């Protein structure tokens, strides 16, 4: 079971300025996960969320596919489980916040060398242009 899509859903929820009312509390808790200053705090927050939002896997067979696992239709549990799986498989440093000063959106770093610093190509380009202009104005 690939849980990355669930983790990506969690990122979309964190970045949503106006989530559905029933998910606002979860969004705030997930924002705190991404804002964690250190790995131990991040893991403690995720573990607390895993207790609060337990996962209920189910066997499913549809669209001519073989039996496979799905997480039950609980958006909160799916989001938390997805982030926990990313941390367990890839490391806590794969959960990031955009380094552009005008942005703080969350992202998953799925790059092979753990080098992602921005949430999008737009933010990366904007930051690179700003750095270039700053260098140019300083006579470099």
PyMOL commands that set and color helices and strands:
alter all, ss='L'
color gray80, all
select helices_A, chain A and resi 4-15+21-34+39-52+75-90+92-94+121-137
alter helices_A, ss='H'
color red, helices_A
select strands_A, chain A and resi 57-60+68-71+95-97+106-108
alter strands_A, ss='S'
color yellow, strands_A
deselect
rebuild
show_as cartoon
